[in-house]
């Protein structure tokens, strides 16, 4: 049985210089954006201010919880 030749690729061939965006980052940024939007709407809508502020806090915390475990140093 002969060994299969190893396939070495140089840096120029198929170089993935741009890192791929992970789904956790997309979801986290979306949640943080919705939390920011809820906070801004709370400033303009005084009748629903407590609900919107609590929604903004909840979305912000969820975005942080989703994002931080996947940060690599």
OpenMM code with the backbone's topology and positions (N, CA, C; nanometers):
from openmm import Vec3, app, unit

residues = "UNK UNK UNK UNK UNK UNK UNK UNK UNK UNK UNK UNK UNK UNK UNK UNK UNK UNK UNK UNK UNK UNK UNK UNK UNK UNK UNK UNK UNK UNK UNK UNK UNK UNK UNK UNK UNK UNK UNK UNK UNK UNK UNK UNK UNK UNK UNK UNK UNK UNK UNK UNK UNK UNK UNK UNK UNK UNK UNK UNK UNK UNK UNK UNK UNK UNK UNK UNK UNK UNK UNK UNK UNK".split()
positions = [
    Vec3(0.0838, -0.1178, 0.0000),
    Vec3(0.0000, 0.0000, 0.0000),
    Vec3(0.0883, 0.1241, 0.0000),
    Vec3(0.0661, 0.2087, -0.0946),
    Vec3(0.1445, 0.3312, -0.1021),
    Vec3(0.0708, 0.4429, -0.0288),
    Vec3(0.1488, 0.5319, 0.0256),
    Vec3(0.0902, 0.6449, 0.0972),
    Vec3(0.0400, 0.7480, -0.0027),
    Vec3(-0.0675, 0.8125, 0.0339),
    Vec3(-0.1212, 0.9190, -0.0491),
    Vec3(-0.0326, 1.0424, -0.0340),
    Vec3(-0.0069, 1.1131, -0.1439),
    Vec3(0.0753, 1.2349, -0.1312),
    Vec3(-0.0007, 1.3418, -0.0526),
    Vec3(0.0750, 1.4154, 0.0281),
    Vec3(0.0146, 1.5224, 0.1064),
    Vec3(-0.0091, 1.6429, 0.0175),
    Vec3(-0.1184, 1.7081, 0.0392),
    Vec3(-0.1548, 1.8247, -0.0408),
    Vec3(-0.1205, 1.9510, 0.0370),
    Vec3(-0.0081, 2.0098, 0.0033),
    Vec3(0.0334, 2.1338, 0.0683),
    Vec3(-0.0057, 2.2502, -0.0211),
    Vec3(-0.0719, 2.3464, 0.0398),
    Vec3(-0.1086, 2.4658, -0.0354),
    Vec3(-0.0272, 2.5826, 0.0165),
    Vec3(0.0176, 2.6655, -0.0742),
    Vec3(0.0916, 2.7843, -0.0353),
    Vec3(-0.0024, 2.8898, 0.0174),
    Vec3(0.0541, 2.9952, 0.0711),
    Vec3(-0.0270, 3.1027, 0.1271),
    Vec3(-0.1050, 3.1765, 0.0196),
    Vec3(-0.0541, 3.1784, -0.1022),
    Vec3(-0.1218, 3.2515, -0.2095),
    Vec3(-0.2425, 3.1753, -0.2629),
    Vec3(-0.2410, 3.0469, -0.2502),
    Vec3(-0.3499, 2.9657, -0.3030),
    Vec3(-0.4604, 2.9505, -0.1992),
    Vec3(-0.5726, 3.0119, -0.2247),
    Vec3(-0.6857, 2.9973, -0.1338),
    Vec3(-0.6610, 3.0562, 0.0037),
    Vec3(-0.5889, 3.1647, 0.0088),
    Vec3(-0.5584, 3.2276, 0.1372),
    Vec3(-0.6845, 3.2918, 0.1933),
    Vec3(-0.7261, 3.2482, 0.3089),
    Vec3(-0.8434, 3.3057, 0.3753),
    Vec3(-0.7957, 3.4132, 0.4714),
    Vec3(-0.7604, 3.5280, 0.4181),
    Vec3(-0.7070, 3.6355, 0.5015),
    Vec3(-0.8156, 3.6990, 0.5874),
    Vec3(-0.9395, 3.7006, 0.5366),
    Vec3(-1.0477, 3.7603, 0.6139),
    Vec3(-1.1111, 3.6541, 0.7032),
    Vec3(-1.1199, 3.6803, 0.8324),
    Vec3(-1.1820, 3.5816, 0.9211),
    Vec3(-1.3324, 3.5751, 0.8973),
    Vec3(-1.3862, 3.4585, 0.9149),
    Vec3(-1.5288, 3.4387, 0.8975),
    Vec3(-1.6034, 3.4909, 1.0207),
    Vec3(-1.7166, 3.5528, 0.9986),
    Vec3(-1.7977, 3.6028, 1.1090),
    Vec3(-1.8803, 3.4870, 1.1628),
    Vec3(-1.8700, 3.4638, 1.2914),
    Vec3(-1.9438, 3.3531, 1.3520),
    Vec3(-2.0882, 3.3946, 1.3778),
    Vec3(-2.1764, 3.2961, 1.3866),
    Vec3(-2.3180, 3.3257, 1.4069),
    Vec3(-2.3413, 3.3877, 1.5438),
    Vec3(-2.2562, 3.3569, 1.6415),
    Vec3(-2.2731, 3.4162, 1.7739),
    Vec3(-2.2547, 3.5675, 1.7678),
    Vec3(-2.1614, 3.6123, 1.6849),
    Vec3(-2.1380, 3.7558, 1.6715),
    Vec3(-2.2576, 3.8238, 1.6070),
    Vec3(-2.3134, 3.7617, 1.5049),
    Vec3(-2.4291, 3.8195, 1.4361),
    Vec3(-2.5486, 3.8278, 1.5304),
    Vec3(-2.5753, 3.7201, 1.6019),
    Vec3(-2.6891, 3.7183, 1.6941),
    Vec3(-2.6675, 3.8183, 1.8068),
    Vec3(-2.5459, 3.8239, 1.8603),
    Vec3(-2.5170, 3.9158, 1.9699),
    Vec3(-2.5337, 4.0607, 1.9264),
    Vec3(-2.4804, 4.0953, 1.8105),
    Vec3(-2.4939, 4.2331, 1.7619),
    Vec3(-2.6398, 4.2662, 1.7312),
    Vec3(-2.7151, 4.1691, 1.6827),
    Vec3(-2.8570, 4.1926, 1.6564),
    Vec3(-2.9330, 4.2191, 1.7861),
    Vec3(-2.9055, 4.1399, 1.8888),
    Vec3(-2.9717, 4.1607, 2.0172),
    Vec3(-2.9336, 4.2947, 2.0789),
    Vec3(-2.8057, 4.3297, 2.0713),
    Vec3(-2.7632, 4.4580, 2.1250),
    Vec3(-2.8255, 4.5739, 2.0475),
    Vec3(-2.8386, 4.5586, 1.9161),
    Vec3(-2.9035, 4.6617, 1.8357),
    Vec3(-3.0500, 4.6772, 1.8689),
    Vec3(-3.1193, 4.5650, 1.8890),
    Vec3(-3.2604, 4.5732, 1.9268),
    Vec3(-3.2762, 4.6333, 2.0658),
    Vec3(-3.1822, 4.6021, 2.1559),
    Vec3(-3.1857, 4.6630, 2.2882),
    Vec3(-3.1655, 4.8129, 2.2817),
    Vec3(-3.0738, 4.8571, 2.1962),
    Vec3(-3.0521, 5.0001, 2.1776),
    Vec3(-3.1760, 5.0668, 2.1179),
    Vec3(-3.2390, 5.0000, 2.0221),
    Vec3(-3.3611, 5.0547, 1.9619),
    Vec3(-3.4725, 5.0656, 2.0663),
    Vec3(-3.4854, 4.9648, 2.1508),
    Vec3(-3.5872, 4.9706, 2.2566),
    Vec3(-3.5583, 5.0849, 2.3532),
    Vec3(-3.4311, 5.1055, 2.3850),
    Vec3(-3.3960, 5.2159, 2.4730),
    Vec3(-3.4280, 5.3515, 2.4125),
    Vec3(-3.4033, 5.3656, 2.2832),
    Vec3(-3.4341, 5.4926, 2.2170),
    Vec3(-3.5846, 5.5159, 2.2053),
    Vec3(-3.6599, 5.4099, 2.1787),
    Vec3(-3.8054, 5.4228, 2.1708),
    Vec3(-3.8628, 5.4553, 2.3085),
    Vec3(-3.8000, 5.4021, 2.4144),
    Vec3(-3.8463, 5.4311, 2.5503),
    Vec3(-3.8356, 5.5797, 2.5833),
    Vec3(-3.7383, 5.6464, 2.5236),
    Vec3(-3.7252, 5.7905, 2.5476),
    Vec3(-3.8412, 5.8691, 2.4870),
    Vec3(-3.8964, 5.8174, 2.3776),
    Vec3(-4.0025, 5.8908, 2.3078),
    Vec3(-4.1434, 5.8439, 2.3438),
    Vec3(-4.1567, 5.7306, 2.4121),
    Vec3(-4.2882, 5.6751, 2.4401),
    Vec3(-4.3047, 5.6557, 2.5914),
    Vec3(-4.3480, 5.7585, 2.6612),
    Vec3(-4.3521, 5.7518, 2.8080),
    Vec3(-4.4541, 5.6518, 2.8638),
    Vec3(-4.5610, 5.6214, 2.7891),
    Vec3(-4.6603, 5.5276, 2.8409),
    Vec3(-4.6032, 5.3859, 2.8522),
    Vec3(-4.5123, 5.3496, 2.7657),
    Vec3(-4.4538, 5.2147, 2.7649),
    Vec3(-4.3088, 5.2132, 2.8112),
    Vec3(-4.2665, 5.3193, 2.8768),
    Vec3(-4.1262, 5.3318, 2.9166),
    Vec3(-4.0768, 5.2170, 3.0044),
    Vec3(-4.1486, 5.1743, 3.1081),
    Vec3(-4.0961, 5.0646, 3.1915),
    Vec3(-4.0786, 4.9339, 3.1141),
    Vec3(-4.1749, 4.9011, 3.0281),
    Vec3(-4.1638, 4.7778, 2.9505),
    Vec3(-4.0481, 4.7838, 2.8518),
    Vec3(-4.0328, 4.8985, 2.7872),
    Vec3(-3.9261, 4.9126, 2.6883),
    Vec3(-3.7883, 4.9142, 2.7530),
    Vec3(-3.7778, 4.9758, 2.8689),
    Vec3(-3.6486, 4.9765, 2.9382),
    Vec3(-3.6127, 4.8359, 2.9846),
    Vec3(-3.7107, 4.7618, 3.0357),
    Vec3(-3.6815, 4.6243, 3.0778),
    Vec3(-3.6479, 4.5367, 2.9572),
    Vec3(-3.7133, 4.5606, 2.8436),
    Vec3(-3.6798, 4.4854, 2.7222),
    Vec3(-3.5388, 4.5196, 2.6755),
    Vec3(-3.5017, 4.6469, 2.6825),
    Vec3(-3.3674, 4.6879, 2.6421),
    Vec3(-3.2609, 4.6239, 2.7309),
    Vec3(-3.2859, 4.6214, 2.8601),
    Vec3(-3.1907, 4.5599, 2.9532),
    Vec3(-3.1797, 4.4103, 2.9264),
    Vec3(-3.2931, 4.3437, 2.9070),
    Vec3(-3.2930, 4.2002, 2.8818),
    Vec3(-3.2208, 4.1654, 2.7519),
    Vec3(-3.2483, 4.2411, 2.6458),
    Vec3(-3.1815, 4.2156, 2.5186),
    Vec3(-3.0318, 4.2427, 2.5285),
    Vec3(-2.9937, 4.3466, 2.5988),
    Vec3(-2.8518, 4.3753, 2.6161),
    Vec3(-2.7797, 4.2661, 2.6925),
    Vec3(-2.8401, 4.2195, 2.8002),
    Vec3(-2.7790, 4.1110, 2.8782),
    Vec3(-2.7701, 3.9841, 2.7953),
    Vec3(-2.8749, 3.9527, 2.7200),
    Vec3(-2.8718, 3.8325, 2.6348),
    Vec3(-2.7633, 3.8431, 2.5282),
    Vec3(-2.7472, 3.9605, 2.4694),
    Vec3(-2.6421, 3.9787, 2.3700),
    Vec3(-2.5037, 3.9603, 2.4281),
    Vec3(-2.4825, 4.0108, 2.5481),
    Vec3(-2.3525, 3.9954, 2.6138),
    Vec3(-2.3282, 3.8501, 2.6516),
    Vec3(-2.4300, 3.7829, 2.7027),
    Vec3(-2.4150, 3.6428, 2.7429),
    Vec3(-2.3833, 3.5546, 2.6220),
    Vec3(-2.4436, 3.5837, 2.5096),
    Vec3(-2.4165, 3.5036, 2.3899),
    Vec3(-2.2769, 3.5320, 2.3364),
    Vec3(-2.2318, 3.6556, 2.3424),
    Vec3(-2.1046, 3.6917, 2.2786),
    Vec3(-1.9802, 3.6549, 2.3590),
    Vec3(-1.9778, 3.6847, 2.4886),
    Vec3(-1.8544, 3.6733, 2.5645),
    Vec3(-1.7980, 3.5333, 2.5805),
    Vec3(-1.8746, 3.4269, 2.5905),
    Vec3(-1.8097, 3.2947, 2.6003),
    Vec3(-1.7310, 3.2554, 2.4754),
    Vec3(-1.7566, 3.3181, 2.3622),
    Vec3(-1.6914, 3.2783, 2.2386),
    Vec3(-1.5746, 3.3686, 2.2016),
    Vec3(-1.5380, 3.4626, 2.2881),
    Vec3(-1.4233, 3.5487, 2.2609),
    Vec3(-1.2964, 3.4683, 2.2898),
    Vec3(-1.2068, 3.4720, 2.1955),
    Vec3(-1.0784, 3.4047, 2.2142),
    Vec3(-0.9705, 3.5098, 2.2261),
    Vec3(-0.8851, 3.4936, 2.3235),
    Vec3(-0.7791, 3.5924, 2.3430),
    Vec3(-0.6553, 3.5539, 2.2671),
] * unit.nanometer
topology = app.Topology()
chain = topology.addChain("A")
for resn in residues:
    res = topology.addResidue(resn, chain)
    for name in ("N", "CA", "C"):
        topology.addAtom(name, app.Element.getBySymbol(name[0]), res)
